[in-house]
Amino acid sequence: MTVDRYLRMIAGGFILLSLALGHWVHPYWYFLTAFVGLNLLQSAFTNWCPAITILKSLGVKSCVHEMRAASGR
C-alpha cells in the first residue's frame, strides 16, 4: 500500500471514529471531525500533511506519480 492510500484510510477512520464518539459519548468529539477536514483542506493547497511526513519516515512507499516527479519525468 502507498502513502496516499494509508492517508485516506487514516483520515476516514478518524472521521468515522469521531462521528461515533460525538454521537454516543459527547458532541465535543465533532471538533475532531472538523480538525481532520480542515487538515485535508489545507493539505490540498499546501501539499503538506503531517500524516504523510510520519508515514514516509516509517518507510511507506510513495505514490507512483510522486516518484516520477522526483526523478524528473
Backbone bond lengths (Angstrom), bond angles and torsions (degrees), N, CA, C in turn:
res aa  C-N    CA-C-N  psi(-1)  N-CA   C-N-CA  omega(-1)  CA-C   N-CA-C  phi
1 M - - - 1.440 - - 1.529 108.83 -
2 T 1.331 116.43 149.70 1.459 121.49 -177.20 1.525 110.92 -100.75
3 V 1.336 115.14 170.67 1.462 121.69 179.21 1.521 110.57 -56.59
4 D 1.329 116.45 -42.34 1.462 121.66 -178.48 1.530 111.44 -58.47
5 R 1.305 116.60 -45.87 1.469 119.95 -179.19 1.523 112.16 -69.66
6 Y 1.333 116.46 -39.88 1.466 119.16 176.24 1.525 110.70 -61.60
7 L 1.328 116.81 -41.25 1.459 120.57 -179.72 1.521 111.01 -61.62
8 R 1.308 116.92 -45.22 1.472 120.62 178.26 1.525 111.16 -62.68
9 M 1.333 116.22 -40.48 1.460 120.40 -179.94 1.535 110.79 -65.57
10 I 1.329 116.77 -44.15 1.461 120.74 -179.51 1.530 110.89 -65.80
11 A 1.334 117.35 -46.82 1.464 120.85 -179.65 1.524 110.98 -62.28
12 G 1.311 117.29 -45.12 1.462 120.55 178.19 1.516 112.40 -62.71
13 G 1.325 116.50 -40.08 1.465 120.54 178.13 1.521 111.90 -64.14
14 F 1.351 116.46 -43.35 1.469 119.72 178.27 1.524 111.49 -64.21
15 I 1.317 117.18 -39.49 1.464 120.29 179.70 1.524 110.65 -65.44
16 L 1.321 117.17 -47.36 1.462 119.56 179.39 1.525 112.06 -64.15
17 L 1.336 116.73 -40.97 1.463 120.80 178.45 1.522 111.15 -63.57
18 S 1.335 117.27 -45.53 1.461 119.17 -178.84 1.527 112.09 -68.58
19 L 1.317 117.95 -32.22 1.464 119.85 174.98 1.520 111.19 -66.18
20 A 1.323 116.92 -42.20 1.468 120.26 178.12 1.528 110.92 -65.18
21 L 1.335 116.63 -44.07 1.462 119.58 179.02 1.526 111.36 -65.68
22 G 1.320 117.33 -36.88 1.461 120.89 177.01 1.514 112.06 -65.63
23 H 1.302 117.08 -34.35 1.465 120.87 -179.82 1.523 111.68 -77.29
24 W 1.332 117.54 -45.36 1.458 120.57 -172.54 1.525 115.07 -98.98
25 V 1.335 118.96 -20.23 1.459 119.50 -176.19 1.526 110.72 -108.86
26 H 1.325 117.45 -66.71 1.463 121.17 -178.75 1.523 109.25 -158.99
27 P 1.330 117.32 139.81 1.463 120.33 -177.96 1.526 114.83 -61.77
28 Y 1.324 119.33 -19.04 1.460 120.51 178.12 1.528 112.26 -62.75
29 W 1.319 118.08 -18.50 1.470 120.55 177.63 1.524 111.36 -66.12
30 Y 1.324 117.58 -17.88 1.465 119.56 177.22 1.527 111.72 -65.43
31 F 1.332 117.18 -21.32 1.459 119.68 175.94 1.531 111.09 -64.05
32 L 1.329 117.35 -30.81 1.466 120.06 175.57 1.531 110.22 -65.74
33 T 1.318 116.47 -39.15 1.465 120.58 176.26 1.527 110.04 -60.18
34 A 1.333 116.00 -44.84 1.464 120.42 179.12 1.526 111.00 -64.05
35 F 1.329 117.61 -39.99 1.462 121.06 179.47 1.524 111.00 -62.56
36 V 1.324 117.42 -44.29 1.471 120.49 179.24 1.528 110.08 -63.81
37 G 1.322 116.72 -42.68 1.462 120.14 178.08 1.519 112.73 -62.83
38 L 1.336 117.26 -42.83 1.460 120.60 177.68 1.523 111.62 -65.47
39 N 1.322 116.70 -37.43 1.461 120.51 178.24 1.533 110.38 -64.87
40 L 1.316 117.22 -42.16 1.467 120.21 177.10 1.526 111.12 -64.50
41 L 1.325 116.59 -38.59 1.459 120.48 179.64 1.525 111.31 -66.50
42 Q 1.333 117.52 -46.18 1.464 118.91 179.75 1.523 111.22 -66.69
43 S 1.324 118.13 -32.61 1.466 119.51 179.51 1.530 111.61 -68.84
44 A 1.327 116.79 -25.22 1.462 119.56 176.46 1.525 111.01 -67.47
45 F 1.337 117.03 -31.87 1.457 120.97 -178.59 1.529 112.81 -91.15
46 T 1.330 117.29 -34.47 1.460 120.19 -175.27 1.518 113.22 -98.59
47 N 1.322 117.38 -14.11 1.463 123.53 -177.35 1.529 111.52 59.97
48 W 1.347 116.91 31.50 1.459 122.59 176.55 1.521 109.22 -137.24
49 C 1.313 114.93 134.48 1.461 121.46 178.85 1.529 107.69 -141.96
50 P 1.328 118.08 132.44 1.469 119.95 179.98 1.531 112.92 -57.73
51 A 1.314 117.10 -37.03 1.467 120.08 -178.96 1.526 111.25 -64.04
52 I 1.320 117.61 -37.07 1.466 120.75 178.97 1.523 110.14 -65.75
53 T 1.327 116.46 -41.62 1.463 120.56 177.74 1.527 110.70 -59.44
54 I 1.323 116.46 -44.37 1.471 121.25 179.54 1.519 110.90 -65.57
55 L 1.326 117.04 -45.33 1.462 120.55 -178.81 1.533 111.36 -62.74
56 K 1.324 116.97 -41.43 1.469 119.68 179.20 1.517 111.25 -66.20
57 S 1.341 116.98 -36.78 1.472 119.09 177.97 1.521 111.64 -69.10
58 L 1.340 116.94 -22.49 1.461 121.19 176.30 1.529 112.33 -83.46
59 G 1.335 116.73 -4.97 1.453 120.62 175.57 1.513 115.82 95.14
60 V 1.324 117.57 13.03 1.462 120.28 177.63 1.519 107.86 -71.73
61 K 1.326 116.41 135.47 1.467 120.01 -176.00 1.526 111.40 -71.45
62 S 1.333 114.62 149.05 1.457 122.06 -179.04 1.522 110.54 -77.43
63 C 1.318 114.65 168.19 1.458 120.67 176.33 1.522 109.37 -72.14
64 V 1.310 117.44 157.38 1.462 122.62 -177.85 1.520 110.81 -61.23
65 H 1.342 118.17 -43.46 1.462 120.09 -178.02 1.528 111.31 -66.89
66 E 1.343 119.36 -29.39 1.456 121.49 175.93 1.536 110.78 -70.74
67 M 1.314 116.12 -38.18 1.469 119.99 179.23 1.526 110.65 -67.58
68 R 1.337 117.46 -37.86 1.464 121.11 177.86 1.516 111.07 -67.04
69 A 1.329 117.74 -40.36 1.465 121.72 179.77 1.523 110.67 -66.01
70 A 1.310 117.14 -37.03 1.460 120.58 -179.92 1.524 111.45 -70.03
71 S 1.334 116.72 -29.89 1.467 119.54 -179.55 1.530 112.28 -86.98
72 G 1.338 116.61 -5.07 1.466 120.35 176.08 1.510 115.10 88.42
73 R 1.286 119.53 16.99 1.471 121.75 179.87 1.500 111.18 -93.47
